[in-house]
Amino acid sequence: HSVNASVQTKFEVQLADATCQSIKRKEREIQVDFGEKPVNDDIDIDMNRFNKFLGRIEPIVLHYLDENLERPNILRHIKMRYTGDDTAQELFTLTYPEILIDKEIQVTSLSWSANGSSIVVGYGSTSHEGLCMHKGAVCSWNIERYKINPNKPDMNVETSTCVTAIACHPERPGIVAAGLYNGEILVWDFREQDSLIARILERQDLHRDSVTSLQWIREPKLSKKKFILVSTSQDGKILLWNPLPSKNNLKLTDAYFVATKGGSSKSSGKPMGVTSVTFNNEDSETFIFGCDSGHLYKGSLNSVSSVQSREEGLADMSVQPKNPITMSYQSHDSPIYSVSFSPFNRHLFLTSAHDGQIRIYSQLFPNFGRCFAPAQGAIFTCRWSPSRPLVLAAGSEHGGTLIYDLEPQEGTSDSLLPSIPVQELPSSDKRSSIIALEFNDKTPNILACGDSAGAVMIWKLAERFTTAQNDEIENLQILAKSLGDS
């Protein structure tokens, strides 16, 4: 692979928003003499009168403080009035022309760096018949750079096959993991001269099909401080990896296998392709995963259930796979593309699928509670806002990026959620599909959307979509409880 770390100066975009620029300041103490006479700040206080005043005023102040504590929700129903319009501002459209010479290449995945300053982009193709004959790439742009060239990334690495998944380390900005079409997983630290720091050396542990998702999670069993990497694949496996940079190795620490059930004896026990996974914020051993069959499951890292399958290669793995499933949910009618736990409620999660539906589930109940069908073709991705509990975004096949606001409006029942998006953001050429999107956790009004034309659009969202209402968490809890009645 090659790394290009050149700095560009031809294309200049100036930003006036301080949330997208880094400014270094130095402070020095200075003195200015205006020739004024010094003022005597000594004040004589009659402590006897002052204490009498405090004695009179204290009961009154305490009375109103106690009264206020008894009415904690006094402002709950006051809705914030947003200033300005709700229009999103397009900051950049990022492309990598060298890789887009191949007309089948598109954006396949996105991830923000740990500090939120850089967007990392994976490039590949979804057009494969057997072996992958494409080259893939991983690129990144620092959007806080004063001068940014949108057609030349700050860093790029070429891969032997298509990149199918990207995940930036949650705490170390230079570390990026990529999953490939051939089942490989590579980890780079782009602050190091030899940037490739880990890959799978035990070939029997490799995924036998394309990697569909990657996610860093805290090690749930041994050290809550350490991060491990979770991968999913069309080969039906969910694998946990421990990066060991000193040995240039990704070591398999745990393995799970999802097999088909029922039907003919030939099909039973065959792998069920896992397309996406999301982990619970409050219970790191619980996860939800979707499959290319449309099936949706809850899994547990504590599972000890054995796998009933004769699938080739399972017995040769360094860690014997287990069956992770603890609960089944109402299926989609076609492949699930995305699952996402709410960052504000441990029970709620989103799904999106090829059937064109966006669903909201509670992990406590088997059936979905709410469903949006925007009639814009397949929904390739969906994410909750990191700052507004009732806002979500979805990437569609025909309608660009769809923004939903589930906050109940005045004069409507809390149970009536809006079924149409409140905003639609176009793709780069107004007709391409939105394949991937990611909110910036560090700067929540920044949203990155990658499309099938190979472009990444960076949007600055309006205040309405980033500043939470006073009662928004409470309304989210009401929504979660209502799903059991659906």
Buried (B, 14 or more C-beta within 10 A) or exposed (E): EEBEEEEBEEEEEEBEEEBBEEEEEEEEEEEEEEEEEEEEEEEEEEEEEEEEEEEEEEEEEEEEEEEEEEEEEEEEEEEEEEEEEBEBEEBBBBBBEBBBEBEBBBBBBBBBBBBBBBBBBBBBBBEBEEEBEBBBBBBBBBBBBEEBBBBBBBBBBBBBBBBBBBBBBBEBBBBBBBBBBBBBBBBBBBEEEEBBBBBBEBEEBBBBBBBBBBBBBBBBEEEEEEBBBBBBBBBBBBBBBBBBBEEBBBBBBBBBBBBBEEEEEEEBBBBBBBBBBBBBEEBBBBBBBBBBBBBBBBBBBEBEEEBEBEBEEBEEBEBEBBBBBBBEBBBBEBBBBBBBBBBBBBBBBBBBBBBBBBBBBBBBBEEBBBBBEBEBBBBBBBBBBBBBBBBBBBBBBBBBBBBBBBBBEEEEEEEEBBEEBBBBBBBBEEEBBBBBBBBBBBBBBBBBBBBBBBBBBBBBBBEBBBBBBEBBBEBBBEBBEBBEEB
